[in-house]
Amino acid sequence: MARKVTDQQVQVLRKWLSKGASLSLAAMKSGMCRRTARKYRNARRLPSEMVGERNWRTREDPFREAWPEVEELLREAPGLKGTTVLEWLQGKYPGQFQDGQLRTLQRHIKRWRATDGPAKEVFFSQKHTPGRLAASDFTDMGSLGVTIAGDPFDHMVYHFVLTYSNWESVTICFSESFESLSEGIQNALWELDGVPERHRTDRLSAAVNNLSPKRDFTERYKALLSHCGLQMEKTQPASPHENGDVESSNGHFKDAVDQALLLRGSRDFANREEYETFLREVVAKRNVGRMKRFQEERDVLKPLPRRRLASFDRVTVRVGTGSVIRVKNNTYSVPSRLIGEEVGVRVYSEYLEVWYAQRRMERMPRLRGRAKHAINYRHVIDTLVRKPGAFENYRYRDDLFPTSLFRMAYDTLRQRHPASAAREYLKILDMAAKGSEAAVNEALRVLSASSVILDAEAVETFIAQETVIPPVTDVTVELSDLTTFDQLFDTKETWYAENQGGYGECQGGIDGTFEGVASSDVSFGF
């Protein structure tokens, strides 16, 4: 079988012919016969340029008869996958199509989409200018499996990126709230020590009023960016690629964090501060390689505003009869003395502050999500002690068990004293509210493992005994007279004879040996 002539052989042929060599010599040098050499000399084309397109099939097309129906189906729903189309064909023509023909069908569909299918969306590369645009977004970090002191740390980060240099900044947060957005933007600007011209987000509800037909920016977001000196941009609906700089950077940043965690050898951190330091180090390493382009941006940034804008929302609510308030679709308890009063609530990204008469009354963690509740038993215990019958069916009863030991104590009381279980438990809870929750928790732990009948009186007795501080005792230690040891070593008196009736002479020496007496028979009483 003749070997196929390659482009390289023809190029060698042309080289020798250009030097004036005969056709026979050039053919020999290029490794082909004289006839073949004449063919490619006259053709003036390479072998690869002379290969014609194949217009015949090497095997029968199994979808030839059904293809018009498949094409009609694809025109109506261009997004259909090959697996779905094959299942449809198998259902319509039982036994005619097999699973092994999927790859052939997928090639048919791919070819049809490229030649006759609908037009695809075109992405236009953008030219970035130093200091002109910053983009930001939120990204969920839960997939990284980070824990704080062994507990899962479900969190997000606010991600800020300069589109020219890709310089980035991150801030830990727990929701895509306006407070998180405000804190993240200002953290990034103060770290940047300057302000770019524009800021772009996707359709964040914290920035864009998506319920409005015009989808205008919210008033709070306008005020924030006006204070910072930023112009506003937003992406089109369902067009995340328009914010591609930060969208792409989200994935790269999470990969970098994951790799750093693998190098660290552990995903557990002692506290949140340690984890935040770890993230800052990851970001700093990523920013090192961007310093040249970043310096170009730094030179054209606008100055920072004189001060930061407070990153919280102000809400005024009235305290209900249940000693609770509703803020951002969640329920929180407040001291019962505020029932009926209007209080001001400052909603930060991670906590709430309740203010009344220019005084901060409470500070509590902000709940994540909607329809959640956080009831502090100290706020309602006074009334519950007087009305123990309300406890059993209290809507937020589960919030009144500070630890699992409190819950176990209540269950034990219900088994032993069903009629008075609520009353006894509320007395125990009252002790925790007015005293030390830790002390009551310890009492419940010890008493639950003992034979003592668990009730409020037993807990009170245990705490009273455990909290009594013993008086300080002065101990006087008299100094020993060391001369007695000299007498022991120097004397030749028979100690055993004097005390036991004699068993030989005790010869004492500095080596502590005794003649006539076994060492096991000697007992010293001093």
C-alpha positions, 0 to 999 in steps of 0.5 A, a space after each residue: 500500500 502506497 504511503 500518503 504524501 505529506 505537506 512536508 515532503 512537497 515542501 522539500 520537493 519545492 526547495 530542491 526544485 527552486 535550487 535548480 535540481 532536476 525532477 529526479 534528484 528533487 523526487 529522491 530527496 523528498 522521498 517520492 517517485 518521479 511521477 508523484 513529484 511531477 504531479 505535485 510540481 504541476 499542481 502547485 498545491 499541498 496535499 492537504 489543499 487537494 483533499 476534497 470534502 467527503 459528501 457520502 456517508 460511511 454507514 446508514 443514518 438511523 435517524 434519516 426517516 425520523 429526522 423531519 419530525 425531530 427538526 420540527 420538534 427542535 424548531 418549536 423548542 430549540 433548547 431540547 437536549 439529545 437525551 430528551 429527543 431520544 426518549 421521545 423517539 423511543 416512546 413514539 417508535 418502540 424498539 426502533 432506537 437504542 440508547 447506544 445511538 445517543 451520540 449519533 443523534 447529538 451530532 445531528 442536533 449539533 450540526 442542525 443548530 450550527 446550520 439551521 438553528 436559531 441565532 445565538 447570543 453574542 458577547 461583546 468584549 469590553 474595553 476597560 479604563 483605569 479607575 472607571 468601573 467597579 463591580 460587586 456581587 454576593 457569593 455563597 461560601 457554604 460549599 467550602 465547609 468552613 467551621 468555627 470551633 467545630 460548628 458549621 459557619 454558613 456565610 456569604 461574602 460581598 465581593 468588590 472588583 475593579 474591572 480594569 486591574 481586577 483588584 478585589 476586596 471581600 466582606 463576610 456577610 450572611 444575606 444580600 441585604 442593603 446593610 451588607 451591601 452598604 458595609 461591603 462597598 464602604 469597606 472596599 472604598 476605604 481599603 482602596 483609599 479612593 473612589 472609582 467613577 461608577 459602580 455596577 451590580 446585578 438586579 440585587 433587591 438591595 439596590 434595585 426596586 424589582 417590583 417597579 415596572 421601571 426597575 429603578 434604583 432604591 432611594 437608600 442605594 441612591 443615597 449611599 452611592 451619592 454619599 460615596 461619589 459613585 455613579 450607578 449601573 445595573 445589568 439587564 434582567 436575566 443577564 448575569 454575563 453583563 457583570 461577568 468581571 465579578 461573576 468570574 472572579 467569584 469562582 476564582 476567589 472561592 477556588 483560591 480559598 479552597 486551595 488555601 484551606 487544603 494547604 492549611 490542612 484544616 477548615 476549622 478556625 478557633 473564632 471568626 476573627 481568625 477566619 477573617 484574617 485568613 481571608 484577608 491573606 488570601 485576597 492580599 496574595 491575589 492582589 499582589 500580581 495586579 499591582 502594576 495595573 492597580 497603580 494605574 487605577 490608584 492614580 486616577 481615583 477620586 478622594 474618599 468622602 469625609 466620613 462613612 455612612 452609617 450602615 443600618 436601617 431605621 425602623 419604628 415599631 410598636 411593642 405588642 402585648 406579647 412583648 415582641 416586635 416584628 422587624 424585616 418579617 422576623 419576630 424579636 422579644 424585648 423587655 416587657 416594660 416596653 409593651 405598648 411603646 414605640 421603639 426605634 430599631 437600628 437594623 445592621 447587617 448582623 444585629 439589631 439595636 432597640 432604642 427608646 428615649 435616646 437610650 439603647 435598650 437591647 442589642 440582639 443578633 439579626 435573624 436570617 431569612 423570614 418568619 423566624 423568631 428569637 425570644 429571650 426568656 428574660 424578657 417574659 419570665 416575670 409574667 410566665 411565673 405568675 401565669 404558668 398555665 400559658 407556658 405549655 401552649 406558648 407559641 414560642 415555647 421552644 425558645 424558652 429552653 436556653 440549653 438542652 439540659 433545660 429541655 431535659 429537665 422539663 421533660 423529666 418534670 413532666 414525667 414525675 410531676 405532670 400537674 406542676 411541671 410547668 410551675 416547677 420549670 418556670 421557677 428554675 428558669 426564673 433562677 437562671 434569669 435573675 441569677 446565673 444561667 451557667 450555675 443553673 445549667 451546671 446544677 441540672 447536669 449534676 442533678 440529672 445524673 444523681 438520685 436526687 428528685 429534680 425540682 426547683 428546690 433541689 436546684 436552689 439547694 445545689 446552687 446555694 451549696 456550690 456557691 458558698 466560698 470556703 473561708 481562707 485558712 491560715 496554715 502554719 508549718 513549723 520548721 523541723 530541727 535538723 539536728 535530730 538527723 545528725 543525731 540519727 546518723 551519729 549515735 550508736 544506740 540500739 533503737 530497736 532494742 529500746 523499743 522492741 526488746 533487743 534484736 542486736 545492735 543497731 549500727 547507724 552510719 551515714 550509709 543508713 545500714 543496720 547490723 543484725 536487723 533486716 531492713 524490712 523489720 525496721 519502722 521509723 516513727 518520726 
